[in-house]
Amino acid sequence: MILISACLAGFNVRYDGGNAQNDLAVKLVAMGQAITVCPEIMGGFATPRVPAEIQGGTGADVLAGQAAVRNCHGRDVTEEYLQGARMVLKIAQEHGVKVAFLKQKSPACGTKRIYDGRFAGHKISGAGVTAALLQAHGIKCFGDENLTLTKIHPYVDAVTWDNLHHDNLRA
């Protein structure tokens, strides 16, 4: 089973109330090969919501208690991000997830790049809170830019793989 950020499957759960729909994500969910999660919603946030960024490090640092997640008004929302990450991990473990495709740059889901905590659009290397927790538990995490047929091939069954190559299902 593949884990996918809900915004990639077209759900309007991003901080701005929108989504980041990826056609392949939608197809994988429709074919029963992927499940969707949104750590922010699972942590108790509404949509839309004010932006948040990790301050003082990365998701791994948040997990270690050495950094915090704050929204753009300065409110500490670390506990909500940790709660959402723990819920996602539980779902992933219950479904035998081996790989996740997550929305890049998010303070929860970023896999390689996240915003630096200054709310100025600058990015740093590192993972978000949920991605870091999943990786710490042996789940491979890729950003949405890697959600391609080539990358998903090892994680889907043969019937799904064949069906994804029909013209009417091509991503």
N, C-alpha and C positions, 0 to 999 in steps of 0.2 A: 504494500500500500504506500502511496505517495502522499505526503502532507503538503498542502499549498496554502499560501496566504489567501484569505477570503477575498481580498480586494482584487487579486489576480483572476479570480473566477467571476468577477463582475459584480460582487456585492458592494454596495455603497457604504463602506465602513472606514474609509480613510478619514484622517483628522478634518479634512475639508468637506466631508460628506460625499465625496466621489469615490471612484474606483480606479484600478489600473488594469482593466480587463486584458487578458491574454487568451487568444482563441484556443490554444492548446490546453490551457488550464481548464477552460470551460468544458472542452471535450473530454478530458480525463475524468472530471467530476461526473459528467453525464454518463460516462461509460462505467462508472463504479470503480475506477482505478485510483482515485484520489479523494481525500477528505480535506475540507477547508477549515481553517481556524483564523481567528483574529485575536491575538493576545490582548490588545487594548480593550476590545469589547468584553473579553473574558475577565479582564481586570476591573471592569466596572465603569468604563468610560462611555459616554454618549457619542453619537455622531450627529452633527459635527462637534469638534472639541478644539480647544486651543492647542497649538503645537507644543511638543515636548522634545527635549534633547538630553542626552547624557552629558553630565558635567563632571569633569575630573577624571575621565578615562573612557573605558569601553564597557560593553555588557559584561565581560568577564570581571572587570573591576567592580561593577555593581553587585554581581553575585558574591564577590569576596568582601563586600561591605566597604570598599575603598572609593566608590564613586556614587553619584546620585542621579536620578532622573528628575528634572524639573521642567515645569511648563514655562511658557514665555512670560508669565506673570510672577515667576519665582517660586511657585508652590511646589513642594517636594511631592512627587507622585511615584517615588521609587517602589513603595509597597504595592501599588496597583500593578506596576509592571512586573514585579516579582510574582504576584498572584496569577496574573495572566500567563506568564512563562511556565509556572508550575502546572497550571491546568492544561496547557498545550502539551507539555511533556507527558502528563498522565494519559491524555488521549493518544499520543503517538505510541506510547508503550502498550496500551490496550489493543491497538490495531497493528502492532508489529511493524511500524514504520521504520524504514531503513534510510529514507532520503526525504528531504524537504526542499521545496522551492519557495523562497520567501522574498518579500518586497525589499529591494535594496535601499539603503540609506535610512531606513526606519530605526528609531531607538529600540524597537522590539525585534524587528525582523531583519535588519541589515545583516548581511553575511560577510562583507569585505569592507564596506565603507559606511560610515555613519556621520551625521552632523556633529560638529565639535563642541556643542553646548553653548555657543555664543549667539545663536539665532541670527547669524549673518550669512548663511549659505555655505560656509566653509566645511569641508569634509576631512575626516581622518581615517586612517586604516583601523579596522576593528569591526567586531560584530555587535549587534544589539543584544538586549537581555535574553530574549527567547532563543535566538540563534545560538548564543553562547551556551545556554543551558542544554539545548538539544545536542550540540557538538560535544559537550562534556559527557554526555550519555551515549556517545557513539553513533549519533545520527548525522549523516552527511547533510550539509546545508549548502545550497546554491542560491545565488541571487536570481531574480526574475529574468535577467538578461541571458541566463543559461537554460531557461525553460525551452528546450528544443527537442526535436525527435531523437537526435543523437544521444542527448544526455538522459532521456527517459527510457531509452530502449532496454537497459538492464533491469528496469523496475516494473515493466508491464508484461502481462501474459501474451502469449503468441496470438490469440484471437484479437486482442486489442491492437497489437502491433500491426497485424494485417489490416484491420479496419481503419486504422489511422492513415493508411496509404491509399485508400479509395479517394477519388477526387472529391466526393461530396463530404468527406471528413477531414480533408487535408488542413493542417494548421498553418 
